Amino acid sequence: MNVYMALTFGTTEGKLYTMRIPRAVESAGASLVKNAMDALIGLDCIGTSRGDLFNRKGAKIIKVTHQDISMD
């Protein structure tokens, strides 16, 4: 199973930008995630083709499972 965190931000151009963080820690508290997202916005260190990060829109942990399908 692959687990990652998706952080979604609003941009200065009114669009959404989602960032994937691999190997996310499922026990990350809401305040920790909020503070990390605010730090990314405050540092202004991520530029996108959709505009600069402006505000927090949401965060979620996503679990992806893979199952091979036999073609015999």
Secondary structure, 3 states (H helix, E strand, C coil): CEEEEEEEEEECCCCEEEEEEECCCCCCCHHHHHHHHHHHHHHCCCCCCCCCEEEEEEEEEEEECCCCCCCC
